């Protein structure tokens, strides 16, 4: 598990203590809550590959992955 620091239509960077190796395959489900009343949340499912890992004693820990997301929503 982890916390999403940023997300785009082609990838994601997660802050996490669990650091998968570069090249690892990932599957990810993300739920984005709507900010407007009457609009349902957006569900994203994606698959991809870890492309960058950051970690160290005095640095944040996390990883970036290239993910192809598919979405479903109630819009």
Secondary structure, DSSP 8 states (H G I E B T S, - for coil): --EEEEEETTEEEEE-SS---TT-EEEEEEEE--SSTT---EEEEEEEEEEEEEEETTEEEEEEEEEEEEEEE--
